[in-house]
């Protein structure tokens, strides 16, 4: 994917160059290219290319529920996303391989006074593969501008569990900083390996143009979980009856699932006032999905997560 995909109309006010390093220059052009492959009775990280500030180390087999699952952590040596950053992540999962990708910590999008930050993600799942992409939460600071495009290509027999968790801001910073970023734009496009389009989902948040703290949008919630489970139709049919919609003002948690078009899978959304509560609900859905697809359990969460 080329930087031309970042020429979205919502970026028009934020194209001025930073007075420091130029956008996308050395140190601001992070790249990862990973490929998981099947080897005998387990999967491995077969290849990995990296360009700082995005880094990865070797795969770990630390998932007690699924011992043959290679777990890879994305590491940033920049302390967060800065104005002018351009990130590109590509992940391929070979036939009948599996993998898990996450981040070392929450992704912080720092305050900006020029330009914007942008990210592209490409995920390719081949026949019979299984992949979990569950990064930690994203926290946009005051006046940050961030755009992310995710392109998914998936075989009908493969499964992808993809989760985004967006926090409204630094809730406990000074007197509180919720929905004070300039722009957050996220687009996910999914297609089959032959190019047949499955769906496109885009959400665009510009709090200073239109408040998101209103009925029908976020209202009194400030954490948003967005999960895509792309999987064969039998798994969808098995899981949908288990996804009971919830809207609870006592616990300040709402969640629900729906079928994606073109028999692509399930869209699951969570709203909450606590990052921990939203992540817990996503984890519950993750547990149902992994068990249905692989027969393996999701292990208990680490105490520090």
HELIX and SHEET records of a PDB file:
HELIX    1   1 UNK A    3  UNK A    6  5                                   4    
HELIX    2   2 UNK A    9  UNK A   14  5                                   6    
HELIX    3   3 UNK A  233  UNK A  240  1                                   8    
HELIX    4   4 UNK A  261  UNK A  263  5                                   3    
HELIX    5   5 UNK A  275  UNK A  294  1                                  20    
SHEET    1   A 7 UNK A  42  UNK A  51  0                                        
SHEET    2   A 7 UNK A  29  UNK A  39 -1                                        
SHEET    3   A 7 UNK A  86  UNK A  93  1                                        
SHEET    4   A 7 UNK A 117  UNK A 125  1                                        
SHEET    5   A 7 UNK A 145  UNK A 154  1                                        
SHEET    6   A 7 UNK A 183  UNK A 191  1                                        
SHEET    7   A 7 UNK A 197  UNK A 205 -1                                        
SHEET    1   B 7 UNK A  54  UNK A  56  0                                        
SHEET    2   B 7 UNK A  71  UNK A  76 -1                                        
SHEET    3   B 7 UNK A  98  UNK A 103  1                                        
SHEET    4   B 7 UNK A 130  UNK A 134  1                                        
SHEET    5   B 7 UNK A 159  UNK A 167  1                                        
SHEET    6   B 7 UNK A 138  UNK A 140  1                                        
SHEET    7   B 7 UNK A 107  UNK A 109  1                                        
SHEET    1   C 9 UNK A  54  UNK A  56  0                                        
SHEET    2   C 9 UNK A  71  UNK A  76 -1                                        
SHEET    3   C 9 UNK A  98  UNK A 103  1                                        
SHEET    4   C 9 UNK A 130  UNK A 134  1                                        
SHEET    5   C 9 UNK A 159  UNK A 167  1                                        
SHEET    6   C 9 UNK A 223  UNK A 230 -1                                        
SHEET    7   C 9 UNK A 265  UNK A 272 -1                                        
SHEET    8   C 9 UNK A 253  UNK A 259 -1                                        
SHEET    9   C 9 UNK A 246  UNK A 248 -1                                        
END                                                                             
